[in-house]
Amino acid sequence: MDTVAMKTKLTLSVDRNLLKEAKSRAAKRHLTLSGLIDEFLAFFTRPQLYCFKCGGIYDVETSKVCPKCEWSICPRCQTCKCQLGEEASKVAFHMRKVYENLVGGRLMLEGEINRIARAAQLPPKTKTDEGIL
């Protein structure tokens, strides 16, 4: 049985020039602004990354975190930033910055949150704690 997602009307306030440019670009690509916003919100609420080693896609929020580099570990090939060479690490770092810009801030995985908590002598937090990620 196919299920159809119920749509809800959303009103946004955005910069007029940005909206004009976004509409123009979306039209050239045969996309709708509603579709773009749906995709972004899905990405924002359920972030997924592609592994730089095997190319597999995985859920950021449920992936394990390397205690050494504090990056997520690909569940498919068990690779984190530690196993990447210098050039690949640079690429991964800059791609991560793009990801962080998309989601509106620095990506903080559980290992990073706990390291910061230890440095500040606060109790460790987990991904399940409200408002951490």
C-alpha positions as CSV (number, residue, x, y, z in Angstrom):
1,M,0.0,0.0,0.0
2,D,1.4,3.4,-1.0
3,T,1.2,6.1,1.6
4,V,1.0,9.7,0.6
5,A,2.6,12.2,2.9
6,M,0.2,14.8,4.2
7,K,1.4,18.3,3.2
8,T,1.1,21.3,5.4
9,K,1.2,24.9,4.2
10,L,4.2,26.8,5.4
11,T,4.7,30.5,5.3
12,L,8.3,31.8,5.3
13,S,9.9,35.2,5.2
14,V,13.0,35.4,3.1
15,D,15.1,38.0,1.4
16,R,13.3,39.2,-1.7
17,N,16.3,39.0,-4.0
18,L,17.2,35.5,-2.7
19,L,13.7,34.3,-3.4
20,K,13.8,35.7,-6.9
21,E,17.1,34.0,-7.6
22,A,16.0,30.7,-6.0
23,K,12.8,30.7,-8.1
24,S,14.8,31.3,-11.3
25,R,17.3,28.6,-10.5
26,A,14.7,26.1,-9.5
27,A,12.7,26.8,-12.7
28,K,15.8,26.2,-14.8
29,R,16.3,22.8,-13.1
30,H,12.6,22.0,-13.3
31,L,12.3,22.0,-9.5
32,T,9.8,23.5,-7.1
33,L,10.7,25.6,-4.1
34,S,8.4,23.3,-2.1
35,G,10.3,20.3,-3.2
36,L,13.6,21.9,-2.4
37,I,12.4,22.9,1.1
38,D,11.1,19.3,1.6
39,E,14.5,17.9,0.7
40,F,16.4,20.3,2.9
41,L,14.1,19.6,5.9
42,A,14.5,15.9,5.4
43,F,18.3,16.3,5.3
44,F,18.2,18.6,8.3
45,T,16.1,16.2,10.5
46,R,17.7,13.0,9.3
47,P,21.3,13.9,8.2
48,Q,23.1,11.3,6.1
49,L,26.6,11.3,4.8
50,Y,28.5,9.5,2.1
51,C,31.6,7.6,3.2
52,F,34.8,9.1,1.6
53,K,36.2,5.5,1.4
54,C,33.5,3.2,0.2
55,G,30.9,5.7,-1.0
56,G,28.1,4.1,1.1
57,I,25.5,6.4,2.6
58,Y,24.8,6.3,6.4
59,D,22.9,8.0,9.1
60,V,25.0,10.5,11.0
61,E,22.9,10.4,14.2
62,T,23.2,6.6,14.6
63,S,26.8,6.1,13.5
64,K,29.5,5.4,16.0
65,V,32.2,8.1,16.7
66,C,35.9,7.4,16.5
67,P,37.4,8.2,19.9
68,K,40.7,9.4,18.3
69,C,39.5,11.8,15.5
70,E,36.0,12.2,16.8
71,W,34.5,11.8,13.3
72,S,31.7,9.4,12.5
73,I,32.6,5.9,11.5
74,C,31.1,4.4,8.3
75,P,29.1,1.4,9.5
76,R,29.8,-0.4,6.1
77,C,33.6,-0.2,5.9
78,Q,34.5,1.1,9.4
79,T,36.4,4.1,8.1
80,C,36.8,7.4,9.8
81,K,39.0,10.4,9.2
82,C,42.0,8.4,10.8
83,Q,42.1,6.0,7.8
84,L,42.2,8.8,5.2
85,G,45.4,10.1,3.7
86,E,46.4,13.7,4.0
87,E,44.7,14.9,0.8
88,A,41.5,12.9,1.4
89,S,41.4,14.3,5.0
90,K,41.5,17.8,3.6
91,V,38.7,17.1,1.1
92,A,36.7,15.5,3.9
93,F,37.3,18.5,6.2
94,H,36.1,21.0,3.5
95,M,33.1,18.9,2.5
96,R,32.2,18.7,6.2
97,K,32.3,22.5,6.3
98,V,29.8,22.6,3.4
99,Y,27.6,20.2,5.3
100,E,27.8,22.3,8.5
101,N,26.9,25.5,6.5
102,L,23.8,23.7,5.2
103,V,22.6,22.6,8.6
104,G,23.3,26.0,10.1
105,G,26.2,25.4,12.4
106,R,29.1,23.2,13.4
107,L,28.4,19.5,13.3
108,M,29.0,18.1,16.8
109,L,29.1,14.4,17.0
110,E,28.7,12.6,20.3
111,G,32.5,12.2,20.8
112,E,33.1,16.0,20.4
113,I,30.2,16.8,22.7
114,N,31.7,14.5,25.4
115,R,35.2,15.9,24.9
116,I,33.9,19.5,25.4
117,A,31.9,18.3,28.5
118,R,35.1,16.7,30.0
119,A,37.1,19.8,29.4
120,A,34.4,21.9,31.1
121,Q,33.9,19.2,33.8
122,L,30.3,18.8,32.8
123,P,28.4,15.5,32.8
124,P,28.7,13.8,29.4
125,K,25.8,14.2,26.9
126,T,24.5,11.8,24.4
127,K,22.7,12.1,21.1
128,T,19.5,11.4,22.8
129,D,19.8,14.5,25.1
130,E,17.4,17.1,23.8
131,G,18.9,20.0,22.0
132,I,22.5,18.7,21.7
133,L,22.7,18.2,17.9
